[in-house]
Amino acid sequence: MGGKGRRYFDCALRLTQHNKVILTGMTHLVGPKGQVVIPKSIRERLGIKPGDRVEFSREDDRVVLWRINPAKPLRGRFRGTGLVEELERQRLADSNREDNR
């Protein structure tokens, strides 16, 4: 495994921590549009599902693939912190200042 949560798959048989042998780096054909199917075993290990975003990079003579973790939505993240009330107070103060000019 490389940095930033990247997982590398070499063309080899690999022994896992549970003494299970897995095959990685299976050969696939590149389609006319440059598309390649990611093998199911690799998709499962990386947690890649339909609609997920992935990133590619080139390292020497290999292409590295990793799943991009989607950003968590901001909606509701600050609920109960009092930030909304503080913003409303600031807006009211700004409005009162504008009215007094």
N, C-alpha and C positions, 0 to 999 in steps of 0.2 A: 504494500500500500504506500502511495506517495503522500505528499503534503496536501493540505486543504481538503481532506476527505476523499481524495481521488483513489480509485481502486484500479490497479493495473492487471491485465490479463495477458499472460504470455502464451505462446503456442507450446503447451506442455501438459503432461499429466501432473496434477498437484495433489498432495496429500493434505487434507484439512486437519484441524485440531482434533476431530473425532475419528481420525483414521479412515475417512471416507475419501476415495479417489474421485476427482472431478476432472473432466476434460474441458480445457479452455482453448480459445484461439481456433475454433473450428473454421474451416474454409468455406467461403460463400462467394457467389458470383455478384459482381457489381452490375446493376441494371443500366439501361441506356441513359437514365437521368442521374447516374451516380449514386443510386440508392442501394443500401445493403440492409438486410434484416439482422437485427441484433438477436442472437440466440436466446431462447427462453431462459436457460439456466443463468445467463449473464444478466438479463433483465430482472430476474427474480433476486439475484444477489445484490444488485444495485438498487432495487426497489423502483425500477422504471415501469411506469404504467402508461397506457394510451393517454395522450395529451400532455405528458410531462415534457419539460424542456431539458435538453442535454447540451453539453458543450464538448467541442473537440479541440485538441491541440496536437501539434506535431512535435515529437521528441526523437531526434535522430531519424531513424528509418521506421518509426512506428507512429500510429495515430492513437491518441489516448482519448477515452470517452468517459465522462462522468455526468451524473444527474445534478441539475441545479435545483437546490432547495428553494421552493417558492417563498416569497416574502409573506409574512403573516399580515392579514388585513388590519388596518388601523381602526376600523369601525368598532366602537365599544371598548377599545383597549384602555381608555382612561376613565371609564365609568366609575363613579364613586370616589374620585380623587379630588373633587372640588374645582377642577380646572374650568369646567363649563361655567360655574357660578362666578369664578374670578374673571373670566372673559366678559361675561355679561356686566359685571360691575365696572370693568374698564371701559366698555363701550358706552355705558350710561354716563360715566364721568366725562368721556370724550364728547358725547352729545351735549351734555350740560355746558361744557366749555365753549363749544361752537355756538350754542344758543345765547350765551352771555357776551359774545363779541359784538 
